[in-house]
Amino acid sequence: MYIRPILTYAGAAWAPFISKSTWSRIEAVQTIGIRTILGQPTFVRNHILLNTVSFNCLRDEIKKNAMAMFHRATTAPHQHINSIGRSKSPQPAPRHKQRARPLIWANNQTI
């Protein structure tokens, strides 16, 4: 299935910044593809379709890939790769609440 790699491409970079409604649209693209391939009607629930083809939801898959990418980056032997995602100096206190960065999002266990 070629839809999934397209939907998850560079997910660690863009996933923390999209809304719940956008997540629903992205999940719908995958579900429509699975439903079409399996020839299932619309009253079959989405989680049943995902279990039938042994897929996780895209959000969980992107989160898993992001965590793996940041782990590989932080344990890399090369210094220029090892420091990706880490700040080198303490940042001044922000005036407003900042949006989550991919490293923080990937380590957050709640969805």
Summary of the structure (lengths in Angstrom):
residues: 111
radius of gyration: 17.4
end to end distance: 25.5
largest distance: 55.2
contacts: 238
relative contact order: 0.16
helix: 59%
strand: 0%
